[in-house]
Every structure is written in structure tokens, then in C-alpha cells.
């Protein structure tokens, strides 16, 4: 799947948290489908981010946004869909960018988020 964000690295796109339970720490390699060069140029390791649950589309999407400016950086892979129920029950997830690899044409950004209620 190449640069879709599903592939790559030790942070992969599978699961997260303790037994997929709400709270805890999540490490997510984002899917970045648009504005790659713009996202590459304005993001940096240690930038603050948070999860926004977007239900205004046909299927709910877990968007990762920059805390400064609320800019969409990418989305969580479908394997993190279980977080939707956590957010619906009052959990919030915030954290930072911990890894930035690739290039402006193929950015691979990994975030670490902590759940709080």
C-alpha cells in the first residue's frame, strides 16, 4: 500500500492501548492523503496534537489535528476505530508528534496520544 500510511516502521498501525481499552497511551502512524507538502512543511516533532471525531462524513473518521491552528495533519488507520466508542463516552486524546520521516511527497508522521476523561 506504499505511502498510504498503513505500512512502515515499528509504530505500525495496529491496535494500541491496553487491550484496546479507553485511556492509556496510543502510538499511531497517520494516514496522510492530501496536502502532503504543506503538512510536511508546517509540522515538527514535539508539536501538540489531538484527536477529533468527525461524524459529518459517511463513516466516522478519527482526525489528528494540530493544537495550534486546528489544522488537519492526518487520520488514524481503521484499526483504531475502537477509539470512537471511547470518545463517545467522554474520553479525549491529546499528545505530540514523536516521529517525522519521509519527504514532502511521502510524509510519515507518528503521534503519541494519552487518553483522559
Secondary structure, DSSP 8 states (H G I E B T S, - for coil): -GGGSSS-TTT-SS--TTTT-SSSEEEEE-B--S-HHHHHHH--TT-EEEEEEE-SSSS-EEEEEETTTT-EEEE--GGGTTHHHHHHTT-EEEEEEEEEEEETTEEEEEEEEEEE-
